[in-house]
Amino acid sequence: MSSMQAHYAARDIEARILAGLRAAGLNPEQRLTPQELGALDHFHTGGLRASRELLEVAQIRAGDHVLDIGAGLAGSARLIASAVDCRVDCIEMSPDYCAGAVLLNRLTGLEDRIAVHEGSALDLPFPDHTFDVVWMQNVGMNIADKRTLYGQIARVLKPGGRYAFQEMAAGKVPTSNYPLPWATEPADNCLVSGDEMCSLLGGCGFITELFEDTSDLHMSRTAANATPAVAGQLGLSVFVDNLAQKAANARRSLEQGEVRLVRGVFRVD
Ligand SMILES: C[S@@+](CC[C@H](N)C(=O)[O-])C[C@H]1O[C@@H](n2cnc3c(N)ncnc32)[C@H](O)[C@@H]1O
């Protein structure tokens, strides 16, 4: 198991999820909605709200075929498949998260529209020109070989297809606040600046439709909505160990300008 797989492994994830749902007053024997799971399964900066905003700018249409790379528990895949009538494939390297994603797809009755594949973003197991949209949230920051990553995304997109993403990007100096939600140690932290990201994407044939730095917006909203965690409340801590410290380090790094939050929509011709 690589250090990155170890970082994202969560043992007994199905049992943890079921216990977390029950503790939050949800009944896994009954059909759940993607919205009810929103605090649990959007494992990225800004959570469900950020996914809804990305969905708005990504302009995914009914009938589109979507790929969610590094899908985690597939919260965004369920949001997309339920909000827009479309098919979503998920690729995720952690077998534990794949198992959690399959469980939650079943509990929400969305297993017919969402397929979960264990595999690597650097070697996508799909033919060329398969997808209308590739979606990725908080994953590239763990991947050093961005040329291969963006080349793979361009390869599996249909002509005219779009890549919609949000990522952490490098700030003015490297962060020294560890552990972070995505990196236990500096070796796991593969950030590039927003400019470098755009340039790498351009080199792989992508055309910018939207690129924005949402760090300040995110920080002002987080400050306005800061509420202490409540015991039994559904949240990422169901499957992320040491979450409070990791989240505090990410917030501090953002406040100090050592990391930035960016999102974008890029197109291939
Ligand atoms: C911070 S989580 C984000 C999960 C999901 N995108 C979300 O926003 O809820 C990062 C995910 O990327 C996955 N990941 C990291 N590197 C990957 C790679 N090379 N190929 C596939 N998945 C990867 C991790 O296993 C983890 O599930």
The ligand as an SDF file (V2000), in Angstrom:
LIG
                    3D

 27 29  0  0  0  0  0  0  0  0999 V2000
   -9.8380   14.7060   -0.2490 C   0  0  0  0  0  0  0  0  0  0  0  0
  -10.4780   13.2500   -0.9360 S   0  0  0  0  0  0  0  0  0  0  0  0
  -11.7590   13.9130   -2.0130 C   0  0  0  0  0  0  0  0  0  0  0  0
  -12.8190   12.8850   -2.3210 C   0  0  0  0  0  0  0  0  0  0  0  0
  -13.9340   13.3780   -3.2270 C   0  0  0  0  0  0  0  0  0  0  0  0
  -13.4270   13.9320   -4.4560 N   0  0  0  0  0  0  0  0  0  0  0  0
  -14.7380   14.4280   -2.5080 C   0  0  0  0  0  0  0  0  0  0  0  0
  -14.5260   15.6100   -2.7980 O   0  0  0  0  0  0  0  0  0  0  0  0
  -15.5600   14.0620   -1.6450 O   0  0  0  0  0  0  0  0  0  0  0  0
   -9.2380   12.7990   -2.1480 C   0  0  0  0  0  0  0  0  0  0  0  0
   -9.5530   11.4770   -2.8050 C   0  0  0  0  0  0  0  0  0  0  0  0
   -8.7060   11.2900   -3.9360 O   0  0  0  0  0  0  0  0  0  0  0  0
   -8.3200    9.9300   -3.9750 C   0  0  0  0  0  0  0  0  0  0  0  0
   -7.0900    9.8660   -4.7830 N   0  0  0  0  0  0  0  0  0  0  0  0
   -5.9010   10.4610   -4.5180 C   0  0  0  0  0  0  0  0  0  0  0  0
   -5.0150   10.1770   -5.4910 N   0  0  0  0  0  0  0  0  0  0  0  0
   -5.6610    9.4010   -6.3990 C   0  0  0  0  0  0  0  0  0  0  0  0
   -5.2650    8.7750   -7.6200 C   0  0  0  0  0  0  0  0  0  0  0  0
   -4.0310    8.8970   -8.1010 N   0  0  0  0  0  0  0  0  0  0  0  0
   -6.1770    8.0500   -8.2870 N   0  0  0  0  0  0  0  0  0  0  0  0
   -7.4460    7.8890   -7.8010 C   0  0  0  0  0  0  0  0  0  0  0  0
   -7.8650    8.4490   -6.6410 N   0  0  0  0  0  0  0  0  0  0  0  0
   -6.9900    9.1950   -5.9490 C   0  0  0  0  0  0  0  0  0  0  0  0
   -8.1490    9.5590   -2.5210 C   0  0  0  0  0  0  0  0  0  0  0  0
   -8.1590    8.1890   -2.2940 O   0  0  0  0  0  0  0  0  0  0  0  0
   -9.3240   10.2860   -1.8900 C   0  0  0  0  0  0  0  0  0  0  0  0
  -10.4820    9.5120   -1.8950 O   0  0  0  0  0  0  0  0  0  0  0  0
  1  2  1  0
  2  3  1  0
  2 10  1  0
  3  4  1  0
  4  5  1  0
  5  6  1  0
  5  7  1  0
  7  8  2  0
  7  9  1  0
 10 11  1  0
 11 12  1  0
 11 26  1  0
 12 13  1  0
 13 14  1  0
 13 24  1  0
 14 15  1  0
 14 23  1  0
 15 16  2  0
 16 17  1  0
 17 18  1  0
 17 23  2  0
 18 19  1  0
 18 20  2  0
 20 21  1  0
 21 22  2  0
 22 23  1  0
 24 25  1  0
 24 26  1  0
 26 27  1  0
M  CHG  2   2   1   9  -1
M  END
$$$$
